[in-house]
Amino acid sequence: MTTGKWNLIVDVAECTNCQLCTLALQDEHVGNAYPGYAEAMPKHGHRWIDIKRKERGSAPHLDVAYVPTLCQHCDDAPCMKAAEDGAITKRPDGIVLIDPVRAKGQRQIVEACPYGAIVWNEEKQLPQAWFFDAHLLDTGWQEPRCVSVCATGALKAVKLDDGGMARLADSEGLEPLRPDLATKPRVHYKNLWRYTKAFVAGSVSAERDGIVDCVEGALVRLTKDGAGIAETITDAFGDFKFDRLEPDGSCYALEIAADGFALDRAEVTVDDSVSLAEIRLSKSA
């Protein structure tokens, strides 16, 4: 058996909201109790994996990201601090378990989770969450069901010691869902910027011989407070995009240069993703 602790890697860029992971979870747990691990999931109302959706920008520059959220199996779990009578334990392999007997009646456990990943089972009067399918892993399964059914590879389970996981997180640019909470989660996100950051995009066009067409190869520079941030070249459709910007209300300037046309400048405030649509260049004097 591989030693170490279980971790889940979620690649936001690969999630298509197909819901196979949520369906597999329901198939495994609705109507099925696993003594020592969990009571059965209710048929309705529970989403132990909840896929968040984020639209960025507007037509014609628009993208959508999906972020599966679930129990983070934190090493410094707020739910454990709120639980009484040892109702929540942290296993040596990193998995957090809510005891289906000791946790009865402890609604404060639901309220203690800052991720909203613990759900109240009204019928059983019990807090419940995704427990990494520990009942399967303990019988020799190599990964939870939500991972095995993921058609795009957006979910991946790995079992590593803390040092190995830290190195993997550094090499693949993994980050926590909510770094501000400092709960030391064992669910790590890749390409989370697709959900948390903003972009500025636009399309450059110009009139030549009475015909308006896309401008390919225009140089577009992004600056902030006079300092260069990034630059890019428009593609065959005249499109450009600057991504991974903080949506904090900062003001940026755009400079667009193309042979035979006057330098164009524009300012944009980024408190969310911005599509500037068509930017029409003027002929140089």
Backbone bond lengths (Angstrom), bond angles and torsions (degrees), N, CA, C in turn:
res aa  C-N    CA-C-N  psi(-1)  N-CA   C-N-CA  omega(-1)  CA-C   N-CA-C  phi
1 M - - - 1.473 - - 1.521 109.55 -
2 T 1.319 115.99 135.91 1.455 120.77 179.71 1.524 110.15 -68.36
3 T 1.332 116.04 128.53 1.457 119.62 177.38 1.514 109.61 -83.18
4 G 1.326 115.28 168.83 1.450 120.11 179.95 1.513 110.83 117.29
5 K 1.324 115.99 -162.34 1.457 122.17 -177.34 1.525 109.52 -126.07
6 W 1.331 114.86 146.58 1.455 120.30 -178.12 1.523 111.65 -75.86
7 N 1.313 115.32 138.36 1.463 123.14 175.19 1.516 108.25 -137.86
8 L 1.315 115.76 150.55 1.463 121.17 175.64 1.519 108.62 -116.71
9 I 1.342 116.62 131.47 1.463 122.05 175.51 1.523 108.44 -107.76
10 V 1.326 115.98 126.56 1.464 122.44 179.21 1.524 108.43 -113.84
11 D 1.335 117.03 117.18 1.462 121.95 178.47 1.528 108.41 -96.59
12 V 1.329 115.49 104.56 1.467 120.72 -176.57 1.527 111.49 -61.47
13 A 1.320 116.79 -33.09 1.465 120.71 -177.95 1.531 111.97 -67.55
14 E 1.325 117.01 -19.27 1.466 120.22 -176.42 1.524 113.06 -102.00
15 C 1.328 118.48 -11.35 1.464 120.36 -178.40 1.520 109.85 -78.53
16 T 1.342 116.32 128.28 1.468 122.05 -179.04 1.531 112.55 -112.67
17 N 1.337 116.68 8.94 1.464 121.38 -179.51 1.525 111.89 64.18
18 C 1.318 116.94 33.64 1.464 120.13 179.56 1.525 112.10 -71.74
19 Q 1.341 116.91 -19.17 1.471 123.57 176.47 1.526 113.66 71.37
20 L 1.332 118.18 11.77 1.462 118.99 178.01 1.526 111.86 -62.39
21 C 1.320 116.62 -35.37 1.467 119.44 -179.66 1.527 110.67 -65.82
22 T 1.332 117.52 -42.52 1.458 119.93 -179.77 1.524 111.05 -67.69
23 L 1.327 116.25 -37.60 1.465 119.96 179.06 1.527 111.19 -67.50
24 A 1.332 117.01 -39.51 1.461 120.51 178.64 1.525 110.74 -64.24
25 L 1.336 114.96 -38.35 1.456 119.62 178.36 1.520 110.83 -64.07
26 Q 1.332 115.94 -43.41 1.462 119.40 178.44 1.527 111.22 -65.49
27 D 1.318 116.26 -40.14 1.456 120.07 179.08 1.524 111.03 -61.86
28 E 1.315 115.75 -36.86 1.463 120.47 -178.10 1.523 112.88 -76.93
29 H 1.330 117.07 -33.41 1.466 118.99 -167.20 1.523 115.80 -116.36
30 V 1.330 119.22 -22.42 1.463 119.27 178.48 1.528 109.42 -67.99
31 G 1.312 115.78 120.76 1.459 120.66 179.74 1.509 114.71 79.70
32 N 1.336 117.21 -0.47 1.460 120.71 -178.41 1.523 110.74 -118.91
33 A 1.309 116.25 115.12 1.465 120.94 175.06 1.523 108.97 -95.74
34 Y 1.313 115.56 143.03 1.467 121.38 177.53 1.520 107.67 -123.87
35 P 1.330 116.66 95.18 1.466 120.85 -176.37 1.537 111.84 -52.61
36 G 1.325 113.75 134.77 1.459 119.63 -178.12 1.512 113.27 88.67
37 Y 1.335 116.57 -15.08 1.466 121.35 179.45 1.535 111.78 -117.17
38 A 1.334 116.45 -55.89 1.462 119.30 -176.10 1.514 111.05 -167.02
39 E 1.331 114.84 153.17 1.457 121.40 167.27 1.531 108.04 -76.96
40 A 1.315 116.11 169.81 1.462 120.95 180.00 1.522 110.89 -65.50
41 M 1.334 115.70 145.78 1.459 121.80 173.45 1.524 108.79 -74.59
42 P 1.342 118.45 138.01 1.465 119.89 175.34 1.530 110.67 -62.94
43 K 1.321 116.16 152.87 1.459 120.54 -178.78 1.519 111.21 -68.10
44 H 1.330 117.75 -31.67 1.457 121.47 -177.68 1.531 110.20 -127.40
45 G 1.315 114.94 148.84 1.463 120.52 170.18 1.512 117.09 93.72
46 H 1.321 117.64 -15.03 1.461 119.69 -178.71 1.521 110.85 -105.13
47 R 1.327 116.09 136.06 1.462 122.03 172.27 1.526 106.82 -133.79
48 W 1.314 116.09 89.06 1.466 120.15 -179.98 1.525 110.74 -66.84
49 I 1.335 116.67 -23.37 1.464 122.27 166.46 1.524 106.50 -118.84
50 D 1.320 115.98 118.65 1.464 121.26 -179.61 1.527 108.07 -115.45
51 I 1.316 116.88 120.86 1.466 120.74 -176.45 1.519 109.62 -95.37
52 K 1.334 115.80 112.98 1.456 121.84 179.23 1.529 109.82 -82.72
53 R 1.330 115.49 147.99 1.470 121.70 -178.99 1.526 109.55 -119.75
54 K 1.333 116.20 138.16 1.465 120.83 178.06 1.523 108.99 -137.13
55 E 1.345 116.00 118.68 1.459 121.30 173.24 1.518 108.15 -93.66
56 R 1.319 115.81 135.67 1.461 120.65 178.27 1.522 109.37 -122.00
57 G 1.345 114.86 137.14 1.449 120.10 176.82 1.515 112.57 79.01
58 S 1.318 115.54 -165.14 1.460 123.05 178.44 1.523 107.99 -150.21
59 A 1.317 116.23 164.14 1.460 120.25 -177.87 1.534 110.11 -58.18
60 P 1.322 117.43 138.49 1.466 127.64 7.07 1.532 114.33 -91.13
61 H 1.331 118.17 4.14 1.465 121.05 -179.66 1.522 108.62 -111.19
62 L 1.312 115.36 96.73 1.452 121.82 -172.22 1.521 109.12 -142.68
63 D 1.319 116.66 134.87 1.463 118.74 170.00 1.523 109.58 -140.10
64 V 1.319 115.33 163.04 1.462 122.00 -177.01 1.520 108.55 -129.86
65 A 1.331 116.48 136.13 1.459 121.10 177.00 1.527 108.80 -121.59
66 Y 1.322 115.69 147.09 1.457 122.36 178.20 1.527 108.76 -122.33
67 V 1.323 115.87 132.64 1.467 120.80 -176.39 1.530 109.99 -125.83
68 P 1.328 118.20 105.88 1.463 120.04 174.06 1.531 110.17 -66.26
69 T 1.333 116.12 125.62 1.462 121.19 177.32 1.527 108.61 -118.56
70 L 1.298 115.88 141.72 1.458 122.03 -173.16 1.520 108.55 -164.20
71 C 1.313 117.65 -179.96 1.460 120.37 177.68 1.522 108.68 -53.51
72 Q 1.328 115.93 129.29 1.457 121.23 -175.16 1.530 113.29 -88.94
73 H 1.331 117.49 -5.21 1.470 122.62 179.37 1.534 111.12 49.49
74 C 1.327 113.19 53.11 1.471 121.43 -174.55 1.534 111.84 -66.43
75 D 1.313 115.51 142.61 1.454 120.23 172.46 1.527 111.35 -75.03
76 D 1.330 116.40 -25.13 1.460 121.65 175.70 1.524 107.26 -120.25
77 A 1.319 115.38 67.73 1.460 121.87 -168.63 1.528 112.36 -79.52
78 P 1.335 117.97 122.13 1.469 120.89 176.49 1.526 112.48 -60.50
79 C 1.332 117.55 -31.72 1.464 120.03 -179.07 1.525 111.46 -64.91
80 M 1.321 117.28 -34.51 1.465 120.63 179.04 1.521 110.96 -65.83
81 K 1.335 115.89 -35.76 1.462 119.95 179.81 1.522 111.35 -70.09
82 A 1.339 115.91 -29.64 1.461 119.87 -178.73 1.522 112.65 -84.96
83 A 1.320 116.95 -21.24 1.463 120.85 -175.66 1.526 111.52 -73.52
84 E 1.322 114.68 148.71 1.462 121.34 177.05 1.526 109.45 -113.40
85 D 1.335 114.92 158.52 1.467 121.77 174.14 1.526 112.34 59.62
86 G 1.359 116.88 31.83 1.464 119.94 177.89 1.509 113.76 61.69
87 A 1.343 116.08 33.22 1.469 120.42 -174.81 1.521 112.82 -69.48
88 I 1.333 117.70 -21.96 1.466 121.08 178.79 1.522 108.39 -125.81
89 T 1.323 115.76 131.74 1.461 121.32 179.51 1.522 110.68 -126.59
90 K 1.309 114.43 155.50 1.467 122.53 176.24 1.519 107.14 -111.46
91 R 1.324 116.24 115.03 1.464 119.90 -178.71 1.525 110.89 -74.32
92 P 1.319 117.84 158.72 1.465 120.75 177.03 1.532 113.55 -58.40
93 D 1.338 116.85 -24.41 1.470 119.71 179.63 1.529 112.13 -88.71
94 G 1.345 117.52 10.04 1.458 121.62 174.39 1.512 116.03 93.80
95 I 1.321 118.72 -9.70 1.460 122.01 -176.50 1.528 110.80 -79.92
96 V 1.333 116.12 134.01 1.462 122.70 175.57 1.529 108.60 -93.96
97 L 1.338 115.94 128.37 1.458 120.94 179.96 1.525 110.43 -119.38
98 I 1.325 116.45 133.27 1.462 122.59 171.58 1.527 107.41 -96.69
99 D 1.322 116.72 114.02 1.458 121.20 -177.32 1.531 109.64 -65.26
100 P 1.337 118.24 121.52 1.463 120.54 -175.05 1.528 113.89 -70.36
101 V 1.312 117.87 -9.98 1.460 121.14 177.44 1.522 110.36 -100.96
102 R 1.309 117.09 -52.50 1.461 120.80 -176.09 1.526 113.25 -69.88
103 A 1.328 117.66 -24.21 1.463 120.49 -175.88 1.526 113.12 -85.37
104 K 1.323 117.98 -4.60 1.466 120.25 -178.01 1.532 110.75 -56.45
105 G 1.331 114.78 133.15 1.452 120.77 176.95 1.520 115.32 82.12
106 Q 1.329 117.42 -5.68 1.467 120.31 -175.00 1.535 110.86 -92.70
107 R 1.312 115.38 74.74 1.463 120.71 -178.31 1.529 111.95 -67.15
108 Q 1.318 117.65 -22.07 1.467 120.26 -179.62 1.523 111.55 -63.28
109 I 1.321 117.08 -19.92 1.466 120.75 177.76 1.527 110.45 -65.46
110 V 1.331 116.23 -40.04 1.465 121.02 177.77 1.524 110.12 -61.19
111 E 1.329 115.61 -47.18 1.458 121.52 -176.71 1.522 112.61 -67.88
112 A 1.326 117.43 -22.81 1.465 121.14 -176.21 1.520 113.50 -78.02
113 C 1.334 117.25 -19.83 1.471 119.62 -176.97 1.530 110.36 -78.89
114 P 1.320 118.83 114.25 1.470 120.26 -178.97 1.524 113.41 -73.61
115 Y 1.328 117.31 -11.04 1.461 121.40 178.81 1.536 112.16 -91.86
116 G 1.313 116.96 -7.88 1.456 120.21 -176.75 1.513 113.04 66.54
117 A 1.333 116.33 28.79 1.466 120.60 -173.43 1.525 113.51 -94.96
118 I 1.325 117.61 -5.72 1.463 121.05 178.35 1.527 108.30 -104.00
119 V 1.331 116.26 131.23 1.464 122.35 -174.46 1.531 109.58 -116.61
120 W 1.323 115.70 143.88 1.463 120.56 -178.70 1.524 110.42 -89.67
121 N 1.340 116.03 124.10 1.464 122.97 175.19 1.522 107.43 -89.88
122 E 1.339 115.94 102.10 1.461 120.45 -174.16 1.521 111.73 -64.53
123 E 1.321 116.43 -39.48 1.467 119.61 -178.26 1.529 111.30 -64.59
124 K 1.324 115.97 -44.06 1.464 120.57 -177.25 1.533 112.48 -90.42
125 Q 1.356 116.23 -7.50 1.465 120.74 -175.95 1.525 110.09 53.18
126 L 1.339 113.42 55.79 1.458 119.90 -169.43 1.527 111.79 -146.42
127 P 1.335 118.94 134.85 1.469 120.71 171.89 1.520 109.87 -79.00
128 Q 1.336 116.22 139.35 1.465 120.50 -178.46 1.530 110.31 -138.53
129 A 1.327 115.66 153.45 1.461 122.21 177.03 1.522 108.76 -157.93
130 W 1.330 114.88 166.12 1.470 120.34 176.83 1.522 109.55 -63.70
131 F 1.317 116.99 122.47 1.466 120.81 -175.40 1.528 112.11 -108.02
132 F 1.333 115.29 33.31 1.468 122.88 173.54 1.529 112.17 64.55
133 D 1.340 115.34 18.35 1.470 120.43 -175.87 1.526 110.85 49.68
134 A 1.329 114.80 45.83 1.466 120.25 -178.69 1.526 111.82 -59.70
135 H 1.337 116.96 -29.40 1.463 120.09 179.58 1.524 111.28 -63.67
136 L 1.340 117.09 -29.52 1.463 120.75 176.95 1.527 111.59 -82.87
137 L 1.315 116.25 -43.53 1.465 120.30 -179.69 1.526 110.85 -60.00
138 D 1.327 116.34 -35.83 1.468 120.21 -178.37 1.524 112.45 -71.62
139 T 1.327 117.08 -12.23 1.469 120.04 178.02 1.527 111.83 -108.49
140 G 1.341 115.95 12.90 1.456 119.33 173.29 1.508 116.76 108.45
141 W 1.340 118.08 -4.06 1.459 118.81 175.92 1.523 110.09 -62.56
142 Q 1.318 116.60 146.12 1.462 121.66 -177.54 1.523 113.40 -88.86
143 E 1.346 116.92 -13.53 1.465 120.81 -177.87 1.517 109.73 -163.18
144 P 1.324 117.91 158.15 1.465 120.64 176.65 1.527 110.63 -66.37
145 R 1.310 116.20 162.11 1.464 120.29 -177.62 1.527 112.38 -64.59
146 C 1.325 117.04 -36.29 1.460 118.84 -179.19 1.518 111.50 -61.96
147 V 1.326 116.47 -28.79 1.467 120.98 177.79 1.521 110.37 -77.77
148 S 1.311 116.49 -43.61 1.469 119.94 -175.15 1.529 112.19 -66.17
149 V 1.354 117.94 -26.15 1.465 119.45 -178.56 1.531 112.76 -94.20
150 C 1.331 118.49 -8.35 1.469 120.19 -176.13 1.522 110.06 -66.05
151 A 1.330 116.10 114.84 1.460 121.54 -173.10 1.520 113.40 -77.10
152 T 1.324 117.73 -19.45 1.471 120.89 -174.93 1.521 113.42 -105.93
153 G 1.327 117.43 -4.59 1.458 120.14 -177.26 1.515 113.58 77.57
154 A 1.343 116.45 20.28 1.465 119.78 -179.63 1.516 112.22 -71.76
155 L 1.333 117.31 -22.93 1.458 121.93 179.61 1.524 109.69 -115.51
156 K 1.321 114.41 135.75 1.458 119.75 179.69 1.522 108.99 -145.31
157 A 1.332 116.75 128.65 1.457 121.64 177.68 1.524 109.46 -101.35
158 V 1.320 116.28 132.55 1.462 120.90 178.11 1.517 109.01 -132.46
159 K 1.325 115.43 146.89 1.462 121.24 178.49 1.523 108.30 -120.49
160 L 1.323 115.64 106.97 1.457 122.31 -175.20 1.524 109.65 -139.27
161 D 1.333 115.55 158.77 1.462 117.42 170.68 1.520 108.59 -72.99
162 D 1.316 116.62 169.08 1.458 120.07 -173.35 1.526 112.20 -60.64
163 G 1.323 116.76 -38.91 1.462 119.93 179.12 1.510 112.09 -64.78
164 G 1.328 116.47 -43.27 1.455 120.59 179.03 1.519 112.07 -64.82
165 M 1.337 116.27 -38.01 1.466 119.43 178.82 1.518 110.99 -69.05
166 A 1.318 117.09 -37.87 1.472 120.49 178.52 1.519 110.60 -63.34
167 R 1.324 116.65 -40.06 1.470 120.03 178.96 1.522 110.68 -67.77
168 L 1.335 117.19 -39.73 1.461 120.66 178.45 1.530 110.37 -65.15
169 A 1.319 116.51 -42.20 1.462 120.27 179.49 1.520 111.09 -62.11
170 D 1.323 116.13 -39.16 1.469 120.31 179.89 1.529 111.22 -68.64
171 S 1.326 116.75 -42.68 1.469 120.24 -176.32 1.528 112.05 -71.29
172 E 1.341 117.83 -29.87 1.465 120.76 -176.44 1.527 112.81 -104.34
173 G 1.323 116.83 4.02 1.468 119.45 178.34 1.511 113.69 66.83
174 L 1.331 116.68 37.35 1.461 120.52 -179.70 1.529 110.31 -80.18
175 E 1.316 115.92 150.50 1.461 120.52 179.55 1.518 110.37 -148.78
176 P 1.329 117.59 159.90 1.464 119.90 178.14 1.512 111.15 -76.51
177 L 1.323 115.63 158.76 1.458 121.04 179.63 1.525 111.22 -64.61
178 R 1.322 116.57 -42.30 1.462 121.87 -179.67 1.530 108.87 -132.03
179 P 1.332 117.75 83.29 1.470 119.61 -178.36 1.517 113.23 -60.30
180 D 1.334 117.00 -25.38 1.464 120.37 -178.92 1.523 112.43 -66.70
181 L 1.328 118.15 -19.77 1.460 120.98 -177.91 1.525 113.10 -82.03
182 A 1.327 117.08 -23.31 1.476 122.38 176.26 1.532 112.33 52.10
183 T 1.332 116.58 45.11 1.461 120.17 -179.43 1.536 112.71 -95.54
184 K 1.313 117.01 1.23 1.470 122.57 -179.06 1.526 111.93 55.63
185 P 1.329 117.01 58.63 1.466 120.68 -177.27 1.518 112.63 -71.63
186 R 1.332 114.96 156.30 1.469 121.32 175.95 1.525 111.58 -105.33
187 V 1.318 116.36 14.02 1.465 122.34 168.65 1.521 106.36 -108.33
188 H 1.331 115.52 122.60 1.460 122.13 -173.90 1.528 109.28 -118.33
189 Y 1.333 116.08 140.79 1.464 120.69 -175.42 1.526 111.69 -112.69
190 K 1.317 113.70 135.51 1.457 121.95 175.95 1.532 108.37 -108.95
191 N 1.337 115.63 142.51 1.473 120.84 -178.52 1.531 112.33 57.27
192 L 1.322 116.03 35.27 1.458 120.54 179.43 1.529 111.66 -66.30
193 W 1.324 117.06 -20.08 1.460 121.15 177.42 1.524 112.17 -57.66
194 R 1.316 116.69 -24.33 1.473 119.98 176.77 1.532 111.12 -61.38
195 Y 1.319 115.76 -21.21 1.463 121.59 -177.69 1.529 112.38 -107.42
196 T 1.326 116.43 -34.17 1.467 119.74 -170.85 1.526 114.55 -101.21
197 K 1.319 118.17 -21.32 1.462 120.92 -176.13 1.531 111.39 -100.84
198 A 1.327 115.13 175.70 1.462 121.15 -178.17 1.521 110.28 -124.84
199 F 1.329 116.60 164.01 1.462 120.75 176.69 1.520 110.88 -132.33
200 V 1.330 114.32 160.94 1.465 122.29 169.48 1.518 106.31 -121.10
201 A 1.311 117.18 125.99 1.460 121.31 -178.05 1.524 109.87 -137.94
202 G 1.308 115.16 160.44 1.455 120.10 178.87 1.514 111.35 -167.22
203 S 1.321 116.26 174.28 1.459 123.16 176.99 1.521 108.80 -127.23
204 V 1.329 115.86 129.64 1.464 121.18 -177.28 1.532 108.62 -101.65
205 S 1.326 114.97 130.29 1.466 120.21 178.28 1.522 109.34 -135.31
206 A 1.328 115.54 169.02 1.471 120.90 177.99 1.523 108.25 -159.81
207 E 1.323 114.67 158.82 1.467 120.41 178.73 1.513 109.69 -99.21
208 R 1.322 115.91 126.79 1.458 122.64 175.68 1.520 108.44 -129.69
209 D 1.313 116.15 123.27 1.467 121.85 178.20 1.523 111.82 52.47
210 G 1.330 114.90 41.01 1.450 120.43 176.55 1.514 115.15 79.87
211 I 1.346 116.53 3.90 1.464 120.30 -179.12 1.534 109.27 -118.41
212 V 1.316 116.10 127.79 1.467 121.24 177.07 1.523 108.40 -87.36
213 D 1.332 115.56 126.42 1.463 119.75 -177.35 1.525 109.55 -141.59
214 C 1.323 115.29 165.72 1.466 121.66 176.79 1.530 109.78 -66.72
215 V 1.327 115.85 149.20 1.455 121.19 175.80 1.519 108.54 -107.54
216 E 1.319 115.93 107.80 1.460 120.97 177.05 1.524 109.46 -88.84
217 G 1.331 116.37 142.42 1.461 121.09 174.25 1.514 115.06 83.15
218 A 1.336 118.11 10.34 1.467 119.71 175.52 1.527 109.09 -71.21
219 L 1.318 116.04 141.79 1.459 121.23 178.02 1.533 108.80 -88.11
220 V 1.333 116.12 125.22 1.464 121.43 179.38 1.519 108.46 -119.64
221 R 1.326 116.10 123.01 1.462 121.85 179.69 1.523 109.85 -112.55
222 L 1.316 115.12 138.44 1.466 121.83 175.97 1.523 108.21 -109.95
223 T 1.321 117.01 126.21 1.458 121.28 -179.48 1.523 110.00 -128.73
224 K 1.312 114.43 158.26 1.468 121.32 176.44 1.516 108.08 -141.47
225 D 1.322 116.12 123.21 1.474 121.70 -177.40 1.525 111.42 54.61
226 G 1.337 116.00 36.12 1.453 121.63 177.66 1.510 115.29 83.58
227 A 1.326 117.79 -8.15 1.466 121.61 -179.30 1.528 110.37 -98.23
228 G 1.333 116.17 137.68 1.452 120.51 179.04 1.519 111.83 -67.86
229 I 1.318 116.82 132.29 1.464 122.40 178.15 1.523 110.55 -103.12
230 A 1.328 115.62 -47.19 1.471 120.46 -178.22 1.513 108.71 -164.79
231 E 1.327 115.86 163.14 1.457 120.63 173.24 1.516 109.20 -145.12
232 T 1.336 115.20 154.91 1.451 120.56 -178.52 1.526 108.99 -151.90
233 I 1.330 115.79 172.17 1.466 122.98 179.21 1.519 108.59 -116.51
234 T 1.326 117.71 135.25 1.457 119.90 178.75 1.526 110.71 -65.68
235 D 1.317 115.22 146.57 1.462 120.38 -178.66 1.534 110.45 -85.93
236 A 1.333 116.31 -169.34 1.465 121.40 -176.48 1.523 113.13 -62.99
237 F 1.320 116.46 -18.92 1.465 120.67 178.85 1.532 111.31 -99.68
238 G 1.332 116.13 7.20 1.451 120.65 -178.74 1.510 114.13 76.98
239 D 1.330 117.44 10.37 1.466 121.20 -175.29 1.525 112.20 -86.93
240 F 1.332 115.11 148.30 1.463 121.78 171.24 1.526 108.17 -141.03
241 K 1.336 115.35 159.92 1.462 119.80 -179.11 1.525 109.83 -156.29
242 F 1.329 115.61 132.59 1.459 122.61 171.67 1.526 107.08 -115.84
243 D 1.318 116.35 120.40 1.462 120.76 -173.40 1.525 111.13 -116.82
244 R 1.308 115.30 176.41 1.465 125.71 178.11 1.529 112.03 63.56
245 L 1.320 116.43 35.45 1.457 121.31 175.81 1.524 109.46 -91.90
246 E 1.324 116.31 147.32 1.457 120.18 178.24 1.533 109.80 -73.93
247 P 1.327 117.85 129.17 1.475 120.37 178.48 1.530 111.20 -82.44
248 D 1.318 115.40 62.36 1.465 120.99 -171.28 1.527 113.57 -112.96
249 G 1.333 117.32 14.66 1.449 120.63 178.89 1.509 114.86 82.18
250 S 1.335 117.59 11.72 1.464 120.49 179.23 1.522 110.97 -68.19
251 C 1.332 114.52 150.83 1.466 120.74 179.35 1.520 109.68 -102.18
252 Y 1.317 116.52 128.83 1.463 122.72 -179.89 1.531 109.31 -120.11
253 A 1.318 114.93 158.54 1.463 121.10 174.53 1.524 108.94 -118.34
254 L 1.325 115.64 143.20 1.460 122.85 176.10 1.519 109.28 -114.18
255 E 1.322 115.12 135.31 1.454 121.24 173.68 1.519 108.54 -122.81
256 I 1.319 117.03 127.48 1.462 121.72 -176.34 1.521 108.92 -122.27
257 A 1.319 115.25 122.89 1.464 120.75 -178.56 1.522 109.84 -125.85
258 A 1.338 115.14 135.20 1.468 121.26 177.29 1.520 108.62 -148.42
259 D 1.325 117.49 143.45 1.462 121.95 -178.70 1.532 111.03 -57.14
260 G 1.324 114.39 129.96 1.452 120.34 176.81 1.513 114.90 86.77
261 F 1.354 116.67 1.39 1.457 119.79 -177.97 1.529 110.18 -130.24
262 A 1.314 115.27 153.02 1.464 120.27 -179.66 1.517 110.40 -69.82
263 L 1.336 116.19 149.03 1.454 121.59 176.61 1.532 109.32 -62.49
264 D 1.314 116.27 128.55 1.462 120.77 -179.18 1.529 109.17 -108.37
265 R 1.318 116.19 137.98 1.467 120.78 179.21 1.528 109.12 -127.84
266 A 1.331 114.49 146.41 1.458 120.46 177.50 1.517 108.82 -150.01
267 E 1.308 116.74 152.74 1.452 122.11 175.79 1.524 109.55 -115.60
268 V 1.327 115.88 146.85 1.454 120.16 -178.68 1.527 108.86 -145.50
269 T 1.325 116.07 138.17 1.460 122.29 175.32 1.520 108.68 -101.05
270 V 1.325 116.03 128.85 1.460 120.62 -174.23 1.527 110.25 -108.70
271 D 1.325 115.91 92.91 1.464 119.92 167.31 1.524 110.12 -111.30
272 D 1.328 115.00 -1.00 1.460 124.60 172.44 1.526 105.96 -163.86
273 S 1.318 117.35 172.47 1.459 119.66 179.50 1.523 110.48 -63.09
274 V 1.343 115.72 143.13 1.459 121.80 -173.86 1.523 110.25 -126.20
275 S 1.330 116.18 128.10 1.461 121.85 171.49 1.517 108.08 -108.99
276 L 1.323 116.06 117.27 1.461 120.96 -178.89 1.524 112.12 -86.95
277 A 1.328 115.88 -0.47 1.459 120.75 179.50 1.522 110.82 55.24
278 E 1.332 118.76 -129.13 1.469 121.45 -174.44 1.529 112.00 -90.95
279 I 1.327 115.23 129.54 1.468 121.61 174.13 1.518 106.42 -114.13
280 R 1.334 117.63 110.43 1.453 122.68 -175.63 1.533 110.07 -90.74
281 L 1.323 117.05 119.52 1.456 121.24 178.49 1.523 110.92 -81.44
282 S 1.323 114.06 150.88 1.482 120.50 175.94 1.503 110.00 -102.21
283 K 1.331 116.59 150.19 1.460 120.47 177.50 1.515 109.71 -66.11
284 S 1.332 116.07 142.77 1.462 119.64 178.54 1.526 109.89 -70.59
285 A 1.317 114.66 151.57 1.467 119.36 -177.90 1.526 110.35 -70.93
